[in-house]
Amino acid sequence: MDDWAALGYLVAAVLFILGLKRLSRPRTAVRGNQYGAAGMLVAVLVTLTDNSIIGFEWIVGGLILGTVVGALLAVKVQMTAMPELVALFNGFGGGASVLVAAASYTQAVDLATDTSRLSSSAALASLIGAVTFTGSLVAFAKLREALHWSGFPGITILSGLGVVAAVVFAVLTVVDAENALWLWLLVAVGAVLGLLVVVPIGGADMPVVIALLNSLSGMAAVAAGFVLDNSLLIIAGSLVGASGLILTQIMCVAMNRTLLAVMFSPAPVGNGAEVDDIYAGKVRFTSPDDVAMLLESAERVAIVPGYGLAVAQAQHAVRDLTRRLQDRGVEVVFGIHPVAGRMPGHMNVLLAEAEVSYERLVEMDDINPTFEQTDVTIVIGANDVVNPVARTDPSSPIAGMPILDVDKSDVVVVIKRSLSPGFAGISNPLFAADNALMLFGDGRQAVVDITKSLQAF
């Protein structure tokens, strides 16, 4: 690599770091994306000018194909489908690492060159990449609700055997570096392992899984960087891997579960036997007109979005209601739980698409102390993340999970289609609380009706 290429990679790496730093704040996230895109452009250009092996017709063909696919996805995919798209992108990253590492390794074997340097890196990249690829495909299918299968008895044991087989084949790839068969067997075992590990994981744990798969795709890129002896790929992969692990830990803390419990022990599910005891004769129903009357006299309103908001595509209706309340001088804030939705930051993405001001999005730790001063809290489609059982019942499946303390508000309006439980499968005493009102129906239509009623006052 000449000095100009090294300088170009350095510039790209700096842009990646600056972009990642700015992605940590909503206000600067757009600029962070721009920095990251600029860094990738520099990296691609430098790589192209430093290339002397592959014909440019293949590179141009790949660029055209990727551009077309990316443009179609950007236009066609709704913001509500971002979680499954992110899962798919993680899988593509892992698959690319497998192809790069395996191609470089097999080429070295075919040319009878020294493979001792490549073998360990290729084995690592192939294993992590294969696990990421198939695991991400399963996550994609689960998020699209196209796959409801949760495995079979003994799948955890089989996963453990798969880990042992993967270690054996990885060692053989390094020890018997001249035989490419071991690498392909390692890829096959990794692909099966990705399926076995992710299949049993339920939808409630998907935010953690997506963060972890994102981290794995970065680590696979690091290993591929060592195979190619490409410093920029190592740096970029390290950034993705480290940030993904940090985000995974944040998600686990928000769910009060360990990573091992998420991956190898499905979230405990309640049996719902106490439904009649909690709800019978205690649930109070309301209407859009009554909610509008409450909002008309409120000074501070908190809105808590959940996955139901995404399903109903109610983000734009919520924005309109927010603006209507602001015009009346009402303070409106949004309480954001770290694991609300199906991916990290899911609610932030939806509200940003609807042009809700970043300043109104308040994280759980910051908004919880303010609920006691909140006149009305509107919960849209959230369930487990506002369930007070997490604080009061040590035997609950969500015991100890940090929640949004919406029950401390003066009045809580819960917009849901029914009293059905959330992912944890347990009833929510909030729905029967003395200060709670239930507004049943589609989330978007309910908010639209409230906004219309509010205009009449």
C-alpha positions in Angstrom: 0.0 0.0 0.0 1.4 3.4 -1.0 1.4 6.5 1.2 -1.6 8.0 -0.5 -3.7 4.9 0.1 -2.7 4.8 3.7 -3.6 8.5 4.1 -7.0 7.9 2.5 -7.7 5.1 4.9 -6.7 7.3 7.8 -9.1 10.0 6.6 -11.9 7.4 6.2 -11.2 6.0 9.7 -11.4 9.5 11.2 -14.7 10.2 9.5 -16.1 6.9 10.8 -15.1 7.8 14.3 -16.6 11.3 14.1 -19.7 9.9 12.6 -20.2 7.3 15.3 -19.6 10.0 17.9 -22.4 12.1 16.4 -24.8 9.2 16.1 -24.9 9.1 19.9 -27.1 12.2 20.0 -30.4 12.7 18.2 -29.5 16.3 17.4 -26.3 15.4 15.6 -27.4 12.0 14.2 -28.0 13.2 10.7 -24.5 14.8 10.5 -23.1 11.5 11.9 -24.7 9.6 9.0 -23.2 12.1 6.6 -19.8 11.7 8.1 -20.1 7.9 7.9 -21.2 8.0 4.3 -18.4 10.3 3.4 -15.9 8.0 5.1 -17.3 5.0 3.2 -17.0 6.9 -0.1 -13.4 7.7 0.6 -12.7 4.1 1.6 -14.3 2.8 -1.6 -12.4 5.2 -3.8 -9.1 4.5 -2.2 -9.7 0.7 -2.5 -10.5 1.1 -6.2 -7.4 3.1 -6.9 -5.3 0.7 -4.9 -6.7 -2.4 -6.7 -4.6 -4.2 -9.2 -6.2 -7.7 -9.1 -9.9 -7.6 -9.8 -11.2 -6.2 -13.2 -13.1 -3.0 -12.9 -16.0 -4.4 -14.9 -16.8 -6.7 -11.9 -16.5 -3.8 -9.5 -18.7 -1.5 -11.6 -21.3 -4.3 -11.9 -21.4 -4.7 -8.2 -21.7 -1.0 -7.6 -24.7 -0.8 -10.0 -26.4 -3.8 -8.5 -25.9 -2.6 -5.0 -27.1 0.9 -5.9 -30.3 -0.4 -7.4 -31.1 -2.7 -4.5 -30.3 0.1 -2.0 -32.4 2.6 -3.8 -35.4 0.2 -4.0 -35.1 -0.6 -0.3 -34.9 3.1 0.6 -38.1 3.9 -1.4 -40.2 0.8 -0.7 -39.4 -0.2 2.9 -41.6 1.6 5.4 -40.1 3.0 8.6 -42.1 0.5 10.6 -40.2 -2.3 8.8 -36.8 -0.9 9.8 -36.1 -3.6 12.5 -36.3 -6.4 9.9 -34.3 -4.4 7.4 -31.5 -3.8 10.0 -31.5 -7.5 10.7 -31.2 -8.3 7.0 -28.3 -5.8 6.7 -26.5 -7.5 9.6 -26.8 -10.8 7.8 -25.4 -9.3 4.5 -22.4 -8.0 6.5 -21.8 -11.4 8.0 -22.2 -13.2 4.6 -19.8 -10.8 2.9 -17.2 -11.5 5.5 -17.6 -15.3 4.9 -17.2 -14.8 1.1 -14.1 -12.5 1.4 -12.3 -14.7 4.0 -13.1 -18.0 2.2 -12.1 -16.7 -1.2 -8.8 -15.4 0.0 -8.1 -18.6 1.9 -9.0 -21.0 -0.9 -7.0 -18.9 -3.4 -4.0 -19.2 -1.1 -4.5 -22.9 -0.9 -4.9 -23.3 -4.7 -1.8 -21.3 -5.3 0.1 -23.4 -2.8 1.2 -20.2 -0.9 1.8 -20.0 2.8 -1.7 -20.2 4.5 -0.5 -20.2 8.1 -1.0 -16.5 8.4 -4.5 -16.6 6.9 -5.9 -19.7 8.5 -6.7 -18.4 11.9 -8.2 -15.1 10.7 -10.1 -16.9 7.9 -11.5 -19.4 10.4 -12.7 -16.7 12.7 -14.2 -14.6 10.0 -16.0 -17.6 8.4 -17.4 -18.8 11.7 -18.7 -15.5 13.0 -19.9 -14.4 9.5 -21.8 -17.7 9.0 -23.5 -17.4 12.4 -24.4 -13.8 11.8 -25.8 -14.5 8.3 -28.2 -17.3 9.2 -29.0 -15.9 12.6 -30.0 -12.6 11.0 -32.2 -14.3 8.5 -34.1 -16.0 11.3 -34.4 -12.7 13.1 -35.7 -11.1 9.9 -38.3 -13.8 9.5 -39.4 -13.5 13.2 -39.6 -9.7 13.0 -41.8 -10.0 9.9 -43.9 -12.6 11.8 -43.3 -15.1 9.0 -41.6 -17.5 11.4 -43.3 -18.6 14.7 -41.4 -21.8 15.3 -39.4 -21.8 18.5 -37.4 -24.9 18.0 -37.7 -28.3 19.7 -36.8 -30.0 23.0 -33.1 -30.3 23.3 -32.3 -27.5 20.8 -30.0 -25.9 23.5 -28.1 -29.2 23.8 -27.7 -29.4 20.1 -26.5 -25.8 20.0 -23.8 -26.7 22.6 -22.7 -29.6 20.4 -22.6 -27.2 17.5 -20.2 -24.9 19.4 -18.0 -27.9 20.2 -18.0 -28.9 16.5 -17.2 -25.3 15.4 -14.2 -25.2 17.8 -12.9 -28.6 16.4 -13.2 -27.5 12.8 -11.6 -24.1 13.6 -8.6 -25.8 15.2 -8.3 -28.2 12.2 -8.4 -25.3 9.8 -5.4 -23.8 11.6 -3.5 -27.0 12.1 -4.1 -28.5 8.7 -4.0 -25.2 6.9 -3.4 -26.7 3.4 -6.8 -28.4 3.4 -9.7 -26.1 2.6 -12.3 -28.7 3.4 -12.1 -27.9 7.1 -12.9 -24.2 6.4 -16.0 -25.2 4.5 -17.1 -27.6 7.2 -16.6 -24.7 9.7 -18.9 -22.5 7.5 -21.6 -25.1 7.4 -21.5 -25.7 11.2 -21.5 -21.9 11.8 -24.6 -21.5 9.5 -26.5 -24.3 11.4 -25.4 -22.8 14.7 -26.8 -19.4 13.8 -30.2 -21.0 13.1 -30.1 -23.1 16.3 -29.2 -20.2 18.6 -31.7 -17.6 17.2 -34.8 -19.8 16.6 -35.8 -20.2 20.2 -35.5 -16.5 21.0 -38.8 -14.7 21.3 -39.8 -11.3 19.9 -39.4 -9.6 23.3 -35.7 -10.3 23.1 -35.3 -9.1 19.5 -33.8 -5.7 20.4 -30.9 -7.5 22.2 -30.5 -10.0 19.4 -30.3 -7.3 16.7 -27.7 -5.4 18.7 -25.7 -8.5 19.2 -25.9 -9.5 15.5 -24.8 -6.0 14.6 -21.7 -6.5 16.9 -21.0 -9.9 15.4 -21.1 -8.5 11.9 -18.5 -6.0 12.9 -16.2 -8.6 14.5 -16.5 -10.7 11.3 -15.4 -7.7 9.4 -12.4 -7.3 11.7 -11.3 -10.9 11.1 -11.8 -10.3 7.3 -9.6 -7.3 7.6 -6.8 -9.4 9.0 -7.3 -11.8 6.1 -7.0 -9.0 3.6 -4.4 -7.1 5.6 -6.7 -4.1 5.4 -6.3 -1.7 8.3 -9.4 0.3 7.5 -11.6 -2.8 7.6 -10.1 -3.7 10.9 -10.8 -0.2 12.3 -14.3 0.0 10.9 -15.2 -3.5 12.1 -13.8 -2.8 15.6 -16.0 0.3 15.8 -19.1 -1.6 14.8 -18.3 -4.5 17.0 -17.6 -2.4 20.1 -20.6 -0.2 19.7 -22.8 -3.2 19.1 -21.6 -4.8 22.3 -22.2 -1.7 24.3 -25.7 -1.4 22.9 -26.3 -5.1 23.7 -25.3 -4.5 27.3 -27.6 -1.4 27.5 -30.5 -3.5 26.2 -29.8 -6.3 28.7 -29.8 -3.9 31.6 -33.0 -2.4 30.3 -34.6 -5.9 30.4 -32.9 -6.9 33.7 -31.6 -10.0 31.9 -28.1 -11.3 31.2 -26.9 -11.9 27.6 -26.5 -15.6 28.3 -30.1 -15.8 29.5 -31.3 -14.0 26.4 -29.4 -16.3 24.0 -29.9 -19.7 25.7 -32.9 -19.3 28.0 -36.1 -18.0 26.5 -37.8 -15.2 28.4 -40.2 -16.6 31.0 -43.8 -16.3 30.1 -46.8 -15.8 32.4 -49.8 -18.0 32.2 -52.4 -15.2 32.4 -54.4 -17.1 35.0 -54.9 -14.0 37.1 -56.7 -12.0 34.4 -60.1 -12.2 36.0 -58.8 -11.2 39.4 -57.0 -8.1 38.0 -59.5 -6.9 35.4 -63.0 -8.1 36.4 -65.2 -5.0 37.0 -62.2 -2.7 37.5 -61.3 -1.6 34.0 -62.7 1.9 33.1 -63.4 2.6 29.4 -63.2 6.0 27.8 -63.8 7.7 24.4 -61.9 10.1 22.2 -64.1 13.0 23.4 -63.5 12.3 27.0 -59.7 12.1 26.4 -59.9 15.4 24.5 -61.6 17.0 27.6 -58.8 15.8 29.8 -56.1 17.1 27.4 -57.9 20.5 27.1 -57.3 21.2 30.8 -53.9 19.6 31.0 -50.6 21.6 31.4 -48.2 18.7 30.9 -48.8 15.6 28.8 -46.5 12.6 28.3 -46.8 10.2 25.4 -45.3 6.7 25.7 -45.0 4.9 22.4 -44.7 1.2 22.0 -44.7 -1.4 19.3 -48.5 -0.9 18.8 -47.7 2.6 17.6 -45.4 1.1 14.9 -48.0 -1.5 13.9 -50.7 1.1 13.6 -48.3 3.6 11.9 -49.6 6.2 14.2 -46.5 8.3 14.4 -47.8 11.1 12.1 -51.1 11.2 13.9 -49.2 11.5 17.2 -47.2 14.4 15.7 -50.4 16.2 14.7 -51.8 15.7 18.2 -48.6 17.0 19.7 -48.7 20.2 17.6 -52.3 20.8 18.5 -51.5 20.5 22.2 -48.5 22.8 21.8 -50.6 25.4 20.1 -52.7 25.4 23.3 -49.6 26.0 25.4 -49.4 22.4 26.7 -46.0 20.9 27.5 -45.7 17.6 25.6 -42.9 15.1 26.1 -42.3 11.5 24.9 -41.1 8.8 27.3 -38.8 6.4 25.5 -38.0 3.0 26.9 -34.7 1.4 25.6 -36.4 -1.8 24.5 -39.8 -0.4 23.2 -40.4 -1.8 19.8 -38.4 -4.4 17.9 -35.0 -2.9 17.7 -32.8 -0.4 19.6 -34.0 3.1 19.0 -37.2 1.9 17.2 -39.4 4.6 18.7 -36.8 7.3 18.1 -36.7 6.3 14.4 -40.5 6.4 13.9 -40.9 9.7 15.7 -38.0 11.2 13.8 -39.7 10.2 10.5 -42.8 12.1 11.7 -40.6 15.1 12.4 -41.2 15.1 16.1 -38.6 17.4 17.7 -35.7 15.5 19.2 -35.9 17.8 22.3 -39.2 16.2 23.2 -37.8 12.6 23.3 -36.9 11.9 26.9 -35.1 8.8 28.0 -36.5 6.6 30.8 -34.2 7.6 33.6 -34.8 11.3 32.9 -38.6 11.2 32.5 -39.4 8.8 35.4 -38.9 11.5 38.1 -41.3 13.8 36.3 -44.4 11.5 36.0 -45.7 12.7 39.4 -46.0 16.2 37.9 -47.6 15.0 34.7 -51.4 15.7 34.2 -52.1 13.1 31.5 -49.9 10.3 30.2 -51.0 8.6 26.9 -49.6 5.1 26.4 -49.9 3.9 22.8 -49.3 0.2 22.2 -46.9 -0.3 25.1 -47.4 -3.1 27.6 -44.6 -4.7 29.5 -42.4 -1.5 29.6 -45.2 0.2 31.7 -46.3 -2.8 33.8 -45.9 -1.9 37.5 -45.6 -5.6 38.3 -42.0 -5.3 37.5 -41.6 -3.2 40.7 -44.0 -5.1 42.9 -44.0 -8.8 42.2 -40.6 -10.6 42.6 -42.1 -13.8 41.0 -43.1 -12.0 37.8 -41.3 -12.8 34.5 -40.4 -9.1 34.3 -39.4 -8.7 37.9 -36.7 -6.1 38.3 -37.0 -4.8 34.7 -36.7 -1.0 34.7 -40.1 0.4 33.5 -41.6 3.8 32.7 -43.4 4.9 35.9 -46.5 6.1 34.1 -48.8 4.9 36.9 -47.6 7.8 39.0 -49.2 10.3 36.6 -52.5 12.0 37.5 -54.3 10.2 34.7 -53.1 7.5 32.4 -54.9 6.9 29.0 -53.9 3.5 27.5 -54.7 3.1 23.8 -54.8 -0.6 22.8 -56.8 -2.9 20.7 -57.7 -5.2 23.6 -56.5 -6.3 27.1 -54.2 -8.9 25.6 -50.9 -9.3 27.3 -47.5 -8.2 26.0 -44.6 -10.4 25.1 -44.2 -11.5 28.7 -47.6 -13.0 28.6 -48.8 -11.4 31.9 -51.6 -9.1 32.8 -51.0 -5.5 33.5 -52.5 -4.1 36.7 -52.1 -0.6 35.2 -55.1 -1.2 33.0 -57.3 -1.6 36.1 -55.7 1.2 38.2 -57.9 3.9 39.7 -56.2 6.6 37.6 -56.2 4.6 34.3 -58.6 4.8 31.4 -58.7 2.4 28.5 -59.4 3.5 24.9 -59.7 0.5 22.7 -59.1 0.6 19.0 -56.5 1.1 16.3 -53.8 3.4 17.6 -53.7 5.7 14.6 -57.4 6.1 14.4 -57.8 6.7 18.1 -55.2 9.5 18.1 -56.8 11.0 15.0 -60.2 11.0 16.7 -58.8 12.6 19.9 -57.2 15.3 17.8 -60.5 16.0 16.0 -62.4 16.1 19.3 -59.8 18.5 20.7 -60.4 20.9 17.9 -64.0 21.3 19.0 -63.0 22.8 22.4 
